[in-house]
Amino acid sequence: MKFPILKIPVAPLLAAAAALSLSAPAFAQFGPPPPAGPPRPAKAAAPIDLTGYWVSIVTEDWRFRMITAPKGDTEGVPLNQAGTRIAAAWDPAKDIAAGEQCKSYGAPAIMRVPGRFHITWQDDNTLKIETDAGTQTRLLHFGANLPPAGKPSLQGYSVAQWVMAMGGRAGRGGQGQPGALAQRGGSLTVATTNLRPGYLRKNGAPYSAGAVVTEYYDLTHELNGSTWMIVKTIVTDPTYLYRPFVTSTNLRKQDDATGWSPSACEAK
């Protein structure tokens, strides 16, 4: 059986061999590629702009967010037996006497509190969220050289990271929003620990010092020109919850500080 004889052009092979022979001297002459520079500051690397004034748009859980539910009404919060006992013993007068009026304004709950939010950059690697309800301040820390966490506090210690969109796809909150054009840059992920105990709702549904809060911030741009922020919050707490407590909160961007009115925490 005869096989056909393949005629391979010699010139391309010689050119490839010559290139390989030159690679070593070229590397020796110019040296290895320069090392990558330091990471860009979070402010410069931001794929989306969260800064500005935002207002809560309450379209769900009205009776838990706009008014204080009766003691023991913890529907929707996955409290275990220990958590249910704590909620049943809620006493706002006791909280007021102890100076604990802000227990429902901690990081696990504050983004659900109706009101306005002002987001700015405190520095190149720290995003600041101020609330008019309860006059709270959250600091979201980016970067490898993070400051120490300090003592447990109402807002805890938050570590933030940008999540870049892959292949031009929108971030998590930009999917499935009818009538909206999703922001295509990416989203923000925040993990918060080092918390003081507090309430997931004003009527005493508790979380413990061991609670961990994971948040996802996404933007959508409506066809009418408005911008919305969707904040997905996941609270895990083995002390008082039998599964994670998950909420999704909608905020609409404002043109200015109209309506901004800082107020003290309310215990009931």
C-alpha positions as CSV (number, residue, x, y, z in Angstrom):
1,M,0.0,0.0,0.0
2,K,1.5,3.4,-1.0
3,F,1.1,6.5,1.1
4,P,1.2,10.0,-0.4
5,I,4.4,11.9,0.1
6,L,3.7,15.2,2.0
7,K,5.9,18.1,0.9
8,I,6.4,20.4,3.9
9,P,7.7,24.0,3.0
10,V,11.2,24.4,4.5
11,A,11.2,28.2,4.8
12,P,8.6,28.5,7.6
13,L,10.4,25.8,9.6
14,L,13.7,27.6,9.2
15,A,12.1,30.9,10.3
16,A,10.6,29.3,13.5
17,A,14.0,27.8,14.3
18,A,15.7,31.1,13.9
19,A,13.2,32.8,16.2
20,L,13.7,30.1,18.9
21,S,17.5,30.5,18.6
22,L,17.2,34.3,19.2
23,S,14.8,34.0,22.2
24,A,17.5,33.2,24.8
25,P,19.9,36.0,23.8
26,A,17.0,38.4,23.7
27,F,15.8,37.4,27.2
28,A,19.4,37.8,28.4
29,Q,19.7,41.2,26.9
30,F,16.5,42.7,28.1
31,G,15.9,40.6,31.2
32,P,12.6,39.3,32.6
33,P,9.4,41.3,32.3
34,P,9.0,44.0,35.0
35,P,7.0,42.9,38.1
36,A,3.4,44.0,38.3
37,G,2.9,47.3,40.1
38,P,1.0,47.7,43.3
39,P,-2.8,47.2,43.2
40,R,-4.9,50.2,42.3
41,P,-6.7,51.9,45.1
42,A,-10.3,50.7,45.5
43,K,-11.7,54.2,44.6
44,A,-9.8,54.2,41.3
45,A,-10.6,50.5,40.5
46,A,-14.3,50.8,41.2
47,P,-16.4,49.2,38.4
48,I,-19.5,51.0,39.6
49,D,-20.2,54.3,41.4
50,L,-22.2,53.9,44.6
51,T,-21.6,57.5,45.9
52,G,-24.3,60.0,46.4
53,Y,-27.6,60.2,48.3
54,W,-30.1,57.3,48.2
55,V,-33.6,56.8,49.6
56,S,-35.4,53.6,50.7
57,I,-38.3,52.5,48.5
58,V,-40.4,50.2,50.7
59,T,-42.3,47.7,48.5
60,E,-42.4,44.7,50.8
61,D,-42.4,43.9,54.5
62,W,-44.2,47.2,55.1
63,R,-45.6,46.2,58.5
64,F,-42.1,45.2,59.8
65,R,-40.2,48.1,58.3
66,M,-42.5,51.1,58.5
67,I,-44.0,50.3,61.9
68,T,-42.9,48.3,65.0
69,A,-44.5,44.9,65.0
70,P,-46.0,43.5,68.2
71,K,-43.8,41.6,70.6
72,G,-43.4,38.0,69.4
73,D,-44.4,38.7,65.8
74,T,-41.2,37.5,64.1
75,E,-42.8,36.1,60.9
76,G,-40.2,35.6,58.2
77,V,-37.2,35.6,60.6
78,P,-35.8,32.0,60.9
79,L,-35.3,32.2,64.7
80,N,-34.5,29.0,66.6
81,Q,-35.9,28.2,70.0
82,A,-33.3,30.4,71.7
83,G,-33.9,33.3,69.4
84,T,-37.7,33.0,69.9
85,R,-37.3,33.1,73.6
86,I,-35.2,36.3,73.4
87,A,-37.8,37.9,71.1
88,A,-40.6,37.0,73.4
89,A,-38.8,38.8,76.3
90,W,-38.3,42.1,74.3
91,D,-38.7,45.1,76.5
92,P,-38.1,48.5,74.8
93,A,-38.3,50.4,78.1
94,K,-35.4,48.2,79.4
95,D,-33.4,49.0,76.3
96,I,-34.0,52.7,76.7
97,A,-33.0,52.6,80.4
98,A,-29.7,50.8,79.4
99,G,-29.0,53.3,76.6
100,E,-29.5,50.6,74.0
101,Q,-32.0,52.4,71.8
102,C,-29.9,51.6,68.7
103,K,-29.9,47.8,68.9
104,S,-32.0,47.5,65.7
105,Y,-29.7,49.9,63.8
106,G,-26.7,47.6,63.6
107,A,-25.0,46.3,60.4
108,P,-27.3,43.2,60.1
109,A,-30.4,45.5,59.9
110,I,-29.5,49.1,59.0
111,M,-29.9,48.9,55.3
112,R,-33.5,47.7,55.8
113,V,-34.3,50.7,58.0
114,P,-36.4,53.2,56.0
115,G,-34.6,56.4,55.4
116,R,-31.8,58.0,53.4
117,F,-28.2,57.0,52.9
118,H,-25.2,59.1,52.0
119,I,-22.3,57.2,50.5
120,T,-18.8,58.8,50.0
121,W,-15.2,57.8,49.9
122,Q,-13.5,58.5,53.3
123,D,-10.2,57.8,51.6
124,D,-8.9,55.8,48.6
125,N,-9.6,52.4,50.2
126,T,-12.5,53.1,52.6
127,L,-16.1,53.6,51.5
128,K,-18.4,55.4,54.1
129,I,-22.1,54.9,54.4
130,E,-24.0,57.4,56.6
131,T,-27.7,56.9,57.5
132,D,-30.1,59.6,58.6
133,A,-32.2,57.1,60.5
134,G,-30.3,56.5,63.7
135,T,-27.4,58.7,62.5
136,Q,-25.2,55.6,61.9
137,T,-21.9,55.4,60.1
138,R,-20.5,52.3,58.4
139,L,-16.9,52.0,57.1
140,L,-16.2,49.4,54.3
141,H,-12.5,48.6,54.2
142,F,-10.8,47.5,50.9
143,G,-7.2,46.3,50.4
144,A,-4.6,43.9,51.9
145,N,-3.4,46.3,54.6
146,L,-6.6,46.5,56.6
147,P,-6.8,48.5,59.8
148,P,-7.3,46.5,63.1
149,A,-10.9,45.6,63.8
150,G,-11.0,47.1,67.3
151,K,-13.7,46.3,69.9
152,P,-17.0,44.8,68.8
153,S,-19.4,47.5,67.8
154,L,-22.9,48.1,66.4
155,Q,-21.7,48.3,62.8
156,G,-18.9,45.8,63.3
157,Y,-15.9,45.5,61.0
158,S,-16.6,45.4,57.3
159,V,-14.2,44.1,54.6
160,A,-15.2,45.0,51.0
161,Q,-14.2,43.7,47.6
162,W,-15.2,44.7,44.0
163,V,-16.5,41.9,41.8
164,M,-15.9,42.6,38.1
165,A,-18.5,41.4,35.6
166,M,-17.4,38.6,33.3
167,G,-18.1,38.8,29.6
168,G,-20.0,42.0,29.8
169,R,-22.7,40.4,32.0
170,A,-24.4,42.4,34.7
171,G,-23.8,41.9,38.4
172,R,-26.1,39.7,40.5
173,G,-28.7,42.4,41.2
174,G,-28.8,43.6,37.6
175,Q,-30.4,40.4,36.3
176,G,-34.1,40.0,35.9
177,Q,-35.1,43.6,36.6
178,P,-38.0,44.4,34.2
179,G,-37.8,47.7,32.4
180,A,-34.2,48.2,33.5
181,L,-30.8,48.4,31.9
182,A,-28.3,46.7,34.2
183,Q,-25.0,48.3,35.2
184,R,-22.3,46.3,33.3
185,G,-19.3,47.1,35.4
186,G,-19.6,44.7,38.4
187,S,-20.8,44.7,42.0
188,L,-19.6,45.1,45.6
189,T,-19.3,42.3,48.1
190,V,-19.1,43.1,51.9
191,A,-18.4,40.8,54.8
192,T,-19.1,42.1,58.3
193,T,-18.1,40.5,61.7
194,N,-17.0,41.8,65.1
195,L,-20.5,42.8,66.0
196,R,-22.3,43.6,69.3
197,P,-25.6,41.8,69.8
198,G,-28.6,43.5,68.4
199,Y,-32.0,43.1,66.7
200,L,-32.8,42.1,63.1
201,R,-36.1,43.9,63.6
202,K,-37.1,46.6,66.0
203,N,-39.4,44.3,68.0
204,G,-36.5,42.3,69.4
205,A,-35.8,39.5,66.9
206,P,-32.2,39.0,68.0
207,Y,-28.8,38.4,66.4
208,S,-25.7,37.5,68.5
209,A,-22.1,38.7,68.7
210,G,-21.2,35.7,66.5
211,A,-23.4,36.8,63.6
212,V,-21.8,37.3,60.1
213,V,-23.3,39.6,57.5
214,T,-22.6,39.2,53.8
215,E,-23.9,41.8,51.4
216,Y,-24.0,42.3,47.7
217,Y,-24.5,45.8,46.2
218,D,-25.6,46.1,42.6
219,L,-26.8,48.9,40.4
220,T,-29.5,49.1,37.7
221,H,-30.3,52.0,35.4
222,E,-33.9,52.4,34.5
223,L,-35.1,53.5,31.1
224,N,-36.5,56.7,32.6
225,G,-33.0,57.7,33.7
226,S,-33.3,56.8,37.4
227,T,-30.6,54.7,39.1
228,W,-31.4,52.0,41.7
229,M,-29.2,50.1,44.2
230,I,-30.2,46.6,45.2
231,V,-28.7,45.4,48.5
232,K,-28.9,41.7,49.1
233,T,-28.1,40.9,52.8
234,I,-27.4,37.5,54.2
235,V,-27.2,37.1,58.0
236,T,-25.9,33.9,59.5
237,D,-26.0,33.3,63.2
238,P,-25.7,29.8,64.7
239,T,-26.8,31.2,68.1
240,Y,-30.2,32.5,67.2
241,L,-31.0,31.4,63.6
242,Y,-31.6,27.9,62.2
243,R,-30.8,29.1,58.7
244,P,-29.5,32.3,57.0
245,F,-31.8,35.3,57.1
246,V,-31.9,36.8,53.5
247,T,-33.4,40.1,52.5
248,S,-33.2,42.2,49.3
249,T,-33.6,46.0,49.7
250,N,-34.2,48.6,47.0
251,L,-32.7,52.2,47.2
252,R,-33.2,54.9,44.5
253,K,-30.5,57.5,43.9
254,Q,-31.3,61.1,44.5
255,D,-30.0,64.2,42.7
256,D,-29.0,65.9,45.9
257,A,-29.5,65.9,49.7
258,T,-33.2,66.7,49.6
259,G,-35.0,65.1,52.5
260,W,-31.8,64.3,54.4
261,S,-32.8,64.5,58.1
262,P,-30.6,62.8,60.7
263,S,-32.6,61.5,63.6
264,A,-31.8,59.6,66.8
265,C,-32.4,55.9,67.2
266,E,-35.8,54.8,68.4
267,A,-36.3,51.7,70.6
268,K,-39.9,51.2,69.6
